[in-house]
Amino acid sequence: LALSTLIAFPAGIWAAARRGRVGDVAVMGATQLGVAVPNFWFAMLMVLVFAIKLRWFPAGGFAGWEKGLLPGLKSLTLPAIALALPQAAILTRVMRSALIDALGEDYIRTARAKGLTRGQALRRHALRNALIPVLTIIGMQFSFLLAGAIIIENVFFLPGLGRLVFQSISGGHADVDIQSTEIELQGTYRGATGLDPAFIAELEKKFGFDKPMHERFIDMIGNFIVFDFGTSFFRDETVIDLVLEKMPVSISLGLWTTLIVYLVCIPLGIRKAVNDGTRFDVWTTTMLTIGFAIPSFVMAILLIVLFAGGSFLDIFPLRGLVSEDFEELSLGGQILDYLWHLVLPITALVLGGFLSLTMLTKNSYLDQINMLYVQTARAKGLSEKRVMYGHVFRNAMLIVIAGFPGAFVGILFTGAMLIEIIFSLDGLGLLGFEAAIKRDYPIMFATVYFFTLLGLVMNLIGDLMYTIIDPRIDFEGRHV
């Protein structure tokens, strides 16, 4: 949390002070990448470059403080950076937006009129007001960092609570075999004492580290264009076949979760806007905040204990996407069996996702309700329902509905992996985590590539949805 804050504050201030310039565009591009790529993929990329190729840091394990401060810090450097980068990207974007909004206030214009430069006005006046939303986001990030720490501790074989938590949440049923992949050497992970030189030479040849940089780049682009990622180190299958086999499970989980979140949050946000400040608004906000504060894996464990034979009821299946006798069921029975297996995983995912979209919908409606065209529609005698859904809806829902592809990608990237592990859903999240634990680099690169490509396509679809929802918007150039 401290590292992500130290990265985000200067980056956000620097980007806001250079709004629209090359530096701002570069920072926003970097944060887009940071948001899109999960932290354990950052971890594996850094292990490949800084631990295996450059050998600056250990590839895993914890040296222990008894060996000195420097060895202990070195063994924690890569895990801390991998955990901090995605959160720093989010915080940087929030910091930049808050500062830009603050710079548009009247007191900033007054300060500029007194002769202060943009940078001076930003540092002396805007920064204080911008800290309020930023500090709020920092507090909200704690639950995300907690979930991320579980993954990172297992990827780097760190002896922390995350290892114990993962063993608890998998309950001995998860398909990830961490113990078989962790090679013990005098109580520490082998990567902490160095990898086999022959294995390093094989990796260098596999990923082109023995070639000049421009040749490596050309080879990589050529292979990626034809989706040639090679063969898995630990499975007798090509990487592309593995990814295509697991992708439907992850897409199914992400799509259903996103649909349910939107179907609940849009009408709830509209009602909260209409009843702003009432008891209904206060209580729903409280409940949504509680749901947001509980990490998805904790909610998953609670649901398993309550409804999957943990200690109370045995209503829903504990693991898997379908039953063992799925092929013997009728078409209707197969559909019901599939949906029945999705109830607990999707419930664990959606409860934490209601708050942000509901509040976005509410605030979008509140911004539009006081507009002149709404007052005119009411003055004409139109019913409140027609005013809300016939006039306000299109303008208020523009950013909400157009953000559907981005929300889907966000859930697919970040929220589903632990859920796949807990419920043994054989998707890309589980495949990627297994690859990270076993250091299966071809699979790691392939999953990063597929998720990045999917993110770009979904962002393009999101931009196109603006023109579909409101035909007045287009992306053609205008010459004045």
N, C-alpha and C positions, 0 to 999 in steps of 0.2 A: 504494500500500500504506500509506504514512504517512497519507494523508488518510482512508482507510477506517478505520484504527485510531483516529485522532483523533475521528472521528464516532461510532464504535461504543462506545468505552470509556465516555464519559459517558452515552450513551443507554442502554447495558445496565445500568449502575449505577443510573441514575435509575428505570428500569423495574422492576428488582429491588426497590428500596427502596419502590416503590409497587405492589407485586404486588396484582392484583385491582382496583385503582382505575382511575379514568378515564384517568390519565396512562399507566398500564401498557397499557391496552387500545388507546390511541391509538398508542403506540410499536409494539406488536405488529401493529396494522393497517398502519402505515406500512412495517414490515419485510416483511410479507406482500406488499405491492405491490412493494417493492424486489426481492424474490426472484423474483416472477412476471414482471417486465418486463425484457427483456434490455437491456444497457447501450447498444446503438446506438439503441434506441428512446428511452431517456432523452436521448441525444445530440440526436436530431432534435427532440424536444419543447423542449429548452433552446435550440436554435438558433432555433426558431420564435418563442419568447417573448423570450429575452434578446438574441438577435442581430438578428432581423428586426423584431420589434415594438418592443422597448425600445432596441435598438442600444447596449447596454452593452458587448458583446464582439463580436469578429469572428466571422463565420460559418464561417471555415475558414482554413487556411494558418498559417504560422508567421512572425511579424514579424522574428525574428532578434534575438540578444542585442546585436548591434552598434548597434541603434536604441535601446537602453536597456533597463533591467531591467523597467520597467512594461509597455511594449508586448509584450515576450516573455512575461511572466507572464499578461497578459490573453489572449493567443492560446492559452495552455495551460490556462486556467481551466475552460472548458466541457468539453474532453476529459478533464481530470483528474476533474472531478465526475461525468461520465457513467460513467467507468471505476470510480470508487470506490463509487458508491451501491449497486449490487447486492452487492458484497463487504461493505460496511458493514452492510447488512441482515442478511446471514448471521452476521457476527461479533457483531452486537448480540444476536441470538437466542441464540447460544452463550454470550455473556457473561452474559446474564440467567439462563439455565438453570443455569450453573455457580455463580453467586452464590446462587440460590435453594436449590440442593442444599447449598452450603456453610453457609447459614444454618440448615439443619436439623441440623447436627452438634452433638455434645454440648458441645464447647468454646464454641460460640456461645451455647448455653443457659446455660452457666456465666457467660459474659460478661454476658448479659442479667440474670442473677440478681444480679450485682454492681452493677447500676444503670445499665449502659450502654443507650442507646437503640438501636433497630433500625439506624438509620443509622450510629451510632458502631461498633457491632459489625460492621457490614458493611465499613466502611472500615478498621478496625484489625485485624480477624481474618479475615473471609471473603475479602477481596479477594486476599490472597496465595495461598490455595489455589485460588481460581477462575482464577488466571492460567495454571495449567498447561495445561488444555484449550484455553484461548484462544490461548496462544502456539503450541500445536500446530496449531490451525486457521490461524493467520496464516502459518505456514510452508507449510501445504498449499495456501493460496490463491495462492501465487506462480504455479503453472502456469495457474490460471484467469485471473489477471491478464495473463499472457503472451498467452494466446489472445485475451482481450478487447482488448488493446492493438493487435493486428493489425487488428481491425475498426475501432476508434476512430481509428487513424492514417489509415486509408483514408477514413473518413467525413469527417474534418476536413482531409484532404489535408495531413497533417503529414509532413515529410521525414525520417522515422525508419526504423528497421529493419523496422517492420511493413509499410511499402510494398514493400520489397524482398522480404520473406517472402511477402507475398500474390502478388506477381508470380511468385515461385518455385513456390508451391504450386498456383497455377492453371496453371502450365506452358504458358501460351498457349492453353489449351483451354477455360478457364472462359468462361461466357457473359456475364460482367460486363465491360463496357468502361469502365474507369476513365478512360482517357486521353481518350475522347471527351466525358466529362462534366466534366473539369477544365479550366476556362478559365484560361489563363495570361495574366498581366498583369505584365510586368517581373519575371518569375521567381516571382511569388506567385499564389496562388489568388485569384480575383476576390472571393470573399466576405470576404477579409481587408481589402479596400479599400472595401467597401460594395456593396450590391445596387442594381439599377436601381430608381428610385422608382416607375416604372410597375408593375414586377413586385411591389413591396411593396404598392402600392395594390390590386392584383389579389388578393394573398394576404389582405389585411385584409378585403376584401369577401367572399372565398371562405369564410373562417373566422369572419366576423362580428365582426372587431375594430373595425368602424365602428359597432357597436351597443352599447347598455348591456349590462352583464354578465348581468343576469337574462334579457334577451332572447336573448343568445347561448346561455345554458345551456338555455333552453326549446327553442330551435331545434335544438341539438345532440341533446338527448334524443329529440325527435321524429324526427329523421333516423336516429338509431341504432336506435330501436325498429323501424323499417321497413327497416333495413339499407340506407339510402340514403347512400352515401359519395361520390357524384358520379362524375366521370370522371377517369381518370389524366391527368396533365399530359403524359406522353410516349408514351402508348399510346392507340390509338383504340378503347378498350374501357371499359366501366364497371368500377369497382373491385370490386364484388361478384362480377362474372363472373370477374375475374382471380383473386380469392381462392379462389373455389369451384373453379376450374380447378387451382390449385396445391395445395390442401389435401390431397387424397388421397395425394400423394407424401410430404409431411411426416408425416402420420398413419401411413402405412405404415412409414416409417423408425422413428418413435418407438415404435410398437406392437411391431414385431418386436424392437427393441433391448430394450425393457422385459421382454418375455416371456423372452428368452434370459437376461437378467440374473437374473431370478427363478428360472428353471429350474436355473441353475447355482448361484446363491448360497445358496438355501435348503438343499439337501442338503449342500453344502460347509460351510455354517455349522453345521449339526447335527453333522456328523462332527468338525469342529474343537472343538465343545463337548464331545463324548464323549471326544475325545483331547486335552483341554486340557493344554498344557505339554509335549506330546510333540514329537518331531522333526518329525512331519507338521504339527503346528500351527505350529511356528516357520517351517518352509520355505514353507508356503502363505502365511503372513502376509507373509513377505519378498517372495514373487513378486507377491502382490496389491498390496503397497505400491509396488513398482517399476512395475507397470502403471498405478497411480493417478497416479504422479509424472510419467508421460510424457503430455504434452498429446495430445488426440485427433488434431489436425492433423499432429503429428509422426509419430504411429503410422500415419496415413493415407499420408503420404509414403513411409514405410518399406515399407508393404505394396505400394504402387504400384511402387517400385523392385524389390522382390523378386518380385512375382507378376503384375505387369501390364505386362511388357515394358520396364520401366525400364532394367535392366541384366542381370537374371538370367533368370527364368522369365517366360513369357508365357501364363499359365493363365487369368486372369480379365480381363474387359473393363475398360477404363480409365475410361470415362465413360458416363453415361446410365443409365436404369432398364430399358430394353429394347433389343433389337437393331433394326437398320434393317429387317430382314425379319420383324419380330414378327408382323405380320398374316398372313403366309403360313404360319406354323407351326400345327401342330395344337394342341388344347387342352392336352395334356400337355406339348408342346414349349414353349408359351407360359408355362406355370407354371414349368418348369425354367429357361427363359431369364430370367424375372423374378427367381427366387431366385438364379440365378447372378450376376446384376448386383448383388444386395444383399450378397453375401458380404463384399467388402472394406469397403464403408461401415459395415456393421453391426459387423464385427470391430473396426474403428477406434473405434467408439463404445463397445462393451461392455467392452473391456479396462480402461478407466479407471473403469468403474462397478461392478466386482465388489467392491472393498474395503469400501465403506461398508455395503452390504446384507449381505455375508457377516459382518462384525463385528457388525452389529446382530442378525442371527440367532443368532450364537454367544453374545453377551452375554444375549440374551433367554432362551436355553436354560439358560445357567449360572445365571441368576436363579431359574429354576423348578426346576432339578434338586435343589436343597437344600431345597425346600419339604416340608412334612410329608406332603402327599398322595402325593408321589413315594416317600418312604420307606415309607409304608403299602402302596403298590402293590408295591414290591419285597419287602416282608415277606410279602405274600400269595403269593409265588412266581411272579409274572408275569415273562415273559421281558423282557430289556432292550429288545428291539425294540418289544414291545407297550407298555412303560412310556413309551418315547420318543415313539412315534407315536400311541398310543392315549390317553395322559393328558397328556403335556407339550406335545404339538404345538399343541392348540387355544389354550392359554394363552400359550405362547411366541410363536406366530405371529400373534397378534391384531394387534399393531402393525405387523408386517412385511407381512402380506397386505392389511390395511386401508390401508396406505400405497401400494398399487399405483397408484391413479389419480394421486396426487401425484408419484410417481416418473415416470410416463409424461409428465406435464405438464413436469416438470423437464428431462427429456431432450429433449422437443419444443422447449422454450423456449431452452435454453442450448447443448446439445451438438451439435445437428444442423446448425446454420447453416454453419459452416466446412466440414463434411463435404459438404453439398450443393454448396458452391462448388467444392471440390476435385474432386468426382466429377461435376460438372455435372448434378446432380439438380434438376429444375425444380420445386422446392417453395416453401413459404412463406418459408423461410429465405433462399433465393436471391432471391426476389421482394422481401423486405423489405430486403435488403442493396442491391439495385439501386435501390430507392426511396430509401434513405438516401444513396447516392452521387449520384443525380440530383436529390435534393431533391424527390421526388414525394410531397408531403405527404398527399394523399388516400389513397394506398396505405398510408402510414405509420400514419395514424389507423385505417384499417380493420384492418390486421394487429394493432395494439395492442388494438383492441376485440375481435377474434375470439379472440385468445389469452387475454385477460382473462376473457371470457365462458366459454371452454373451461376455464380454471383454476377458476372458481367452480363450474361444473357438476361437474368432477372432484373438487373438495373436498367437495361435497355427496355424491357417490357414495362417497367414502372414509368419510365419517361414517356413511352407511347400511350400509356393509360391516361396521362394528363390530357392528351388531345382527344381521346375517346370520351372521357367524362365531360370535358368542356371543349367543344370544337373551336371556341374562340382562341384557344392556345395553339400556337404552332412554333416551329423551330427555325423558320426562315429568317434570313437576315433582313434588316430594315435599314434603309439609307435615308437620312434626314437631310 
